[in-house]
Amino acid sequence: MKRPQGFDRARPARPPAGAASTTSAPPRRQGARRGSDSDRDVTEPIALPTTATADRSTTRRSATGTRDRDGGAGASTPTTRDAPSGDGASDPRGTATVTEAEGSTASDRATRRRQGAAERARRRYERREVRRFTKRSRLRRATWIAVLASVVGLAVAAVAVAYSPLMALREVRVEGASRIAAADVRAAFDDRMGTPLPLIAPDEVQEALSAFPLIETYSIETVPPGTLVVRLVERTPVGVLDASGGLVSVDAAGVVVDRLDERPDGLPLIEVEGGIDAPAFRAVGRVLRSLPQELRQGIASVAAASADDVRFELETGASVVWGNADESSLKAAVLQDLMAAAPPDVVDRYDVSAPLNPVTE
C-alpha cells in the first residue's frame, strides 16, 4: 500500500541555544522515485552539544555523585570554584577531578571509621566471651590466691610476734625438783632473761642444766608470752657404794647422788669387782632399777662377779640367785610369787635365773 505523501516527515528539532547550525542533505528514502523533489523527506539536522555544554554536564554529574555518596539525596550540593587556567579561563575538567578526589577521601574516612567501630565491637565481644568461659577458673584461682595470701600473712604475723619483745623470757618455772634447789635452777637462766622464747636453743638449756648432776632427764615447755617451764627428773639412788672417801649413794648409771655417813634403809650395799665402770656394775644397776620398791627395800646387799652372776642377800638372811639382767621384770614377779608361797624365814635360797623353772631350797 502506498503511504500518503509526507506521512513520514519528521518534525524539525530545535537546536539548543548557542549551538551552531549545520545543514546536511537528507538521506534518500527507499522506494522513492528518482528525480522527484516532492517525494524526498525533509529532515532537520540534529544539534551536537558543544564542549562547554558537555563539561558542564560532567561537572553536574560529578557533584551529584559526590552528594549521593556523602549524605544521600538530602545532603547539600558542594560548591566548588573553577581553578584558573593559564589564560584566565576556568577548567571544568580540573574542577570535576578535585571534587571526585574530595568525595573519595571522605568516603574512605567514613569506611575506616566504620571498620574501626566494627573492630572495637568485635574485641569487646571476644573479651566478654573469654571472661564468661573463664569465670570458674578465675574464681578458683582467686580463691587459692586468697587462701595462700592468708596463710602467708598469718605465718609472717606469727613469726613477727614470736621474735618480738612480746615473747621475751621473763619467768622460769621449775617442776619436779626435790634434792635440787629450784632457785638454783632459775638462777642458771638469768643471763637469758629478755631473750625471745623461740631464740632459746636446746643447747643453751642443756648448758644451763649441766651444772646439776642430780638431773637425770628434763623437758622444757614455752608458755606464751614469756614463761619457760623446766620439768626435771632427778636421779634415784639404787644402792650404796663403799668408796675411798666413804659411803655414797649412786643411781643405776653410777652417778653419785649423795654422800652418806651410814647406809640408809632401803638402799642395798653394792659389791662388784671393777668399780662403777665394770659390766658387772651396769648389770646390777639394771636389775635394781627394775625391781619393785617393796622388793628392793628388803635387800641387804647385792654382789656380782660378772654381768651373768648377780646375787642378792635379803634382810632375813635368805639369798637370791638372779643371773643376768635379762627378763628382770619376769624374774621379779616369779620371786614375789615364791616369797608368798614360801616365806624367806623358812627358805635359804631362791633361784630365779631360769624364771620358767624356779627353784626354792
C-alpha positions in Angstrom: 0.0 0.0 0.0 1.3 3.3 -0.9 1.6 5.8 2.0 0.4 9.3 1.6 3.0 11.7 0.6 4.6 13.5 3.6 3.4 10.9 6.3 7.0 10.0 7.3 8.1 13.5 7.5 9.9 14.2 10.8 9.3 17.3 12.8 12.3 19.6 12.8 14.3 19.6 16.1 15.0 22.9 17.7 18.7 23.4 18.2 19.9 24.4 21.6 20.9 28.0 22.2 24.3 28.8 21.1 24.7 25.7 19.0 26.0 26.0 15.5 23.5 25.2 12.8 24.7 22.7 10.2 22.7 21.6 7.2 23.2 18.3 5.6 21.4 16.6 2.8 18.6 14.4 3.9 19.0 10.7 3.2 17.3 9.2 0.3 14.1 7.3 1.2 14.0 3.8 -0.1 11.3 3.3 -2.6 11.0 6.9 -3.7 11.2 7.8 -7.3 14.3 9.3 -8.5 14.1 12.8 -9.9 11.0 13.8 -7.9 11.7 16.6 -5.3 8.2 16.3 -3.9 8.8 12.7 -2.8 12.0 13.4 -0.8 11.9 13.5 3.1 12.8 16.8 4.6 14.7 16.4 7.9 16.3 18.9 10.2 19.9 18.4 11.4 20.5 17.2 15.0 22.3 19.7 17.1 25.5 18.3 18.7 26.5 19.5 22.2 29.5 21.8 22.3 32.5 21.3 24.6 31.3 23.8 27.2 27.9 22.1 27.4 29.5 18.6 27.9 31.8 19.9 30.5 29.0 21.5 32.5 27.1 18.2 32.3 30.1 16.2 33.6 30.6 18.6 36.5 26.9 18.4 37.4 27.0 14.6 37.3 30.2 14.5 39.5 28.7 16.9 42.0 25.5 14.8 42.1 27.5 11.6 42.7 29.6 13.2 45.4 26.4 14.4 47.2 24.9 10.9 46.9 28.0 9.2 48.4 28.4 11.7 51.2 24.9 12.2 52.5 22.3 10.9 50.1 19.7 12.9 48.4 19.0 15.1 51.4 22.6 16.5 51.6 23.6 19.8 50.1 25.4 20.0 46.9 29.0 21.1 47.4 30.1 24.3 45.7 33.4 24.4 44.1 35.3 27.1 42.3 36.9 26.6 39.0 40.6 26.6 39.2 42.0 29.3 37.0 43.9 28.2 34.0 46.8 29.8 32.5 44.9 32.2 30.2 42.4 33.2 32.9 39.6 30.8 31.9 38.1 28.2 34.1 38.9 24.5 33.7 35.8 22.4 34.3 37.7 19.1 34.0 40.1 20.1 36.8 37.2 21.1 39.0 35.5 17.7 38.4 38.7 15.8 39.3 39.1 17.8 42.6 35.5 17.2 43.5 35.8 13.5 42.9 39.0 13.3 44.9 37.4 15.0 47.9 34.4 12.7 47.7 36.7 9.7 47.6 38.7 10.9 50.6 35.5 11.5 52.6 34.2 8.1 51.7 37.5 6.4 52.7 37.4 8.2 56.1 33.8 7.0 56.7 34.7 3.5 55.7 37.7 3.5 58.0 35.6 4.8 60.9 33.0 2.0 60.3 35.8 -0.6 60.2 37.3 0.7 63.4 34.0 0.7 65.2 33.3 -2.9 64.0 36.8 -4.0 65.1 36.3 -2.4 68.6 32.9 -4.1 68.9 34.4 -7.4 67.9 37.2 -7.1 70.5 34.7 -6.2 73.2 32.6 -9.2 72.3 35.7 -11.5 72.4 36.7 -10.2 75.8 33.2 -10.8 77.2 33.2 -14.3 75.8 36.6 -15.0 77.3 35.5 -13.7 80.7 32.3 -15.8 80.5 34.1 -19.0 79.7 36.9 -18.5 82.2 34.8 -17.3 85.1 35.1 -20.6 87.1 38.8 -20.9 86.6 39.3 -17.2 87.6 37.2 -17.7 90.7 39.1 -20.8 91.7 42.4 -19.1 91.1 41.3 -16.1 93.1 40.2 -18.4 96.0 43.6 -20.1 96.0 45.4 -16.8 95.9 43.3 -15.6 98.8 44.0 -18.7 100.9 47.7 -18.6 100.2 47.8 -15.0 101.0 46.0 -15.5 104.3 48.4 -18.4 105.2 51.4 -16.4 104.3 50.1 -13.4 106.2 49.4 -15.4 109.3 52.8 -17.0 109.2 54.5 -13.7 108.8 52.4 -12.3 111.7 53.2 -15.3 113.9 57.0 -15.0 113.2 56.9 -11.3 113.8 55.1 -11.7 117.1 57.3 -14.7 118.1 60.5 -12.8 117.6 59.2 -9.6 119.1 59.8 -8.4 122.7 56.3 -9.6 123.5 57.7 -13.2 123.6 60.7 -12.3 125.7 61.7 -14.6 128.6 60.5 -13.2 131.9 59.9 -16.2 134.1 61.4 -19.7 134.7 59.2 -22.2 136.4 60.8 -25.4 137.8 58.9 -28.6 138.4 60.0 -32.0 139.8 62.9 -30.7 141.9 63.3 -32.3 145.4 67.0 -32.7 146.0 67.9 -29.8 143.8 67.1 -26.3 144.8 64.6 -24.7 142.4 66.1 -21.3 143.0 69.5 -22.5 141.7 67.9 -23.8 138.6 66.1 -20.5 137.9 69.4 -18.6 138.6 71.0 -20.6 135.8 68.8 -18.8 133.2 69.4 -15.2 134.4 71.7 -14.4 131.5 68.9 -15.4 129.1 66.2 -13.2 130.5 64.8 -10.9 127.9 65.5 -13.3 125.0 62.6 -14.2 122.8 61.4 -17.7 123.6 61.9 -19.1 120.1 65.6 -18.0 120.2 66.4 -20.1 123.3 68.1 -23.1 121.8 68.0 -26.6 123.3 71.8 -26.5 123.6 71.6 -23.4 125.8 69.2 -25.1 128.1 71.4 -28.2 128.3 74.4 -26.0 129.1 72.5 -24.3 131.9 71.3 -27.6 133.4 74.6 -29.4 133.1 75.8 -27.9 136.4 73.3 -30.1 138.2 74.4 -33.8 138.1 71.4 -35.0 140.0 69.2 -34.2 137.0 68.7 -37.5 135.1 66.3 -36.2 132.4 64.5 -32.9 131.8 62.0 -31.4 129.4 61.1 -27.8 128.7 57.9 -26.0 127.6 57.4 -22.5 126.5 54.2 -20.8 127.7 53.5 -17.5 125.9 54.0 -14.8 126.4 57.2 -15.1 128.4 57.3 -18.3 130.7 59.8 -21.2 130.4 58.7 -24.4 132.2 61.5 -26.8 133.2 60.4 -30.3 134.2 63.1 -32.3 136.0 63.5 -36.0 136.7 66.1 -36.4 139.4 68.4 -39.3 139.7 67.1 -42.0 142.0 69.8 -43.9 144.1 69.6 -47.6 143.8 72.4 -48.6 146.1 75.3 -47.6 148.3 78.9 -47.9 147.4 81.8 -48.1 149.8 84.2 -45.6 148.1 87.5 -44.5 149.3 86.0 -41.3 150.7 83.2 -43.1 152.5 79.7 -44.3 151.7 78.0 -42.7 148.7 74.6 -43.3 147.2 74.6 -43.9 143.4 72.0 -44.4 140.7 71.9 -47.1 138.1 74.4 -45.2 136.0 76.9 -44.9 138.8 76.4 -41.2 139.3 76.9 -40.1 142.9 73.7 -38.8 144.3 74.7 -38.1 147.9 77.4 -38.7 150.4 76.4 -40.7 153.5 77.7 -41.5 156.9 76.0 -44.8 157.1 73.8 -47.0 154.8 70.2 -45.9 154.9 67.3 -48.3 155.0 66.0 -49.4 151.6 69.3 -49.0 149.8 71.4 -52.2 149.4 75.1 -52.3 149.6 76.6 -52.9 146.2 79.7 -55.1 146.0 81.1 -55.5 142.5 84.5 -56.1 141.0 86.0 -53.4 138.7 84.1 -50.4 140.1 81.3 -48.5 138.5 82.8 -48.7 135.1 82.7 -52.5 135.0 80.0 -54.5 133.2 79.1 -56.2 136.5 78.0 -52.8 138.0 75.9 -51.9 134.9 74.1 -55.3 135.2 73.5 -54.7 139.0 72.2 -51.3 138.2 69.7 -52.6 135.6 68.5 -55.3 138.0 68.0 -52.9 141.0 66.2 -50.4 138.8 63.7 -52.9 137.5 62.8 -54.2 141.0 59.6 -53.0 142.7 60.1 -50.7 145.6 58.9 -53.1 148.2 61.2 -55.8 147.0 64.2 -53.5 146.7 63.7 -52.3 150.3 64.2 -55.9 151.6 67.6 -56.4 150.0 70.6 -56.0 152.3 73.4 -56.4 149.7 74.0 -57.1 146.0 77.1 -58.8 144.7 78.2 -59.6 141.2 81.4 -61.2 140.0 80.3 -60.7 136.3 77.4 -59.5 134.3 75.8 -63.0 134.4 76.3 -63.7 138.1 74.1 -61.3 140.1 73.2 -62.4 143.6 71.1 -60.8 146.4 71.2 -61.1 150.1 67.9 -60.5 151.8 67.4 -58.9 155.2 66.1 -62.2 156.5 69.3 -64.0 155.5 68.0 -65.8 152.5 69.9 -65.5 149.2 68.6 -65.0 145.7 70.3 -66.3 142.6 69.3 -63.8 139.8 71.7 -64.5 137.0 72.0 -61.8 134.3 69.8 -58.7 133.8 67.6 -60.2 131.1 63.9 -60.7 131.8 64.3 -58.8 135.1 60.6 -58.0 135.2 59.6 -61.6 134.8 62.1 -62.7 137.4 60.8 -60.1 139.9 57.2 -61.4 139.5 58.3 -65.0 139.9 60.4 -64.1 143.0 57.4 -62.4 144.6 55.2 -65.4 144.0 57.9 -67.7 145.6 58.2 -65.5 148.6 54.5 -65.5 149.1 54.3 -69.3 148.8 57.5 -69.9 150.9 58.4 -67.0 153.2 62.1 -66.1 153.4 62.3 -67.0 157.0 61.8 -70.7 156.1 63.8 -70.7 152.9 67.5 -70.4 152.5 67.7 -69.7 148.7 65.6 -68.6 145.8 66.9 -69.4 142.3 65.1 -67.4 139.5 68.0 -67.4 137.0 65.6 -69.6 134.9 62.3 -67.8 135.6 60.2 -70.5 133.9 61.8 -73.2 136.2 62.4 -71.5 139.5 63.9 -73.4 142.4 63.4 -73.0 146.2 65.7 -74.5 148.7 
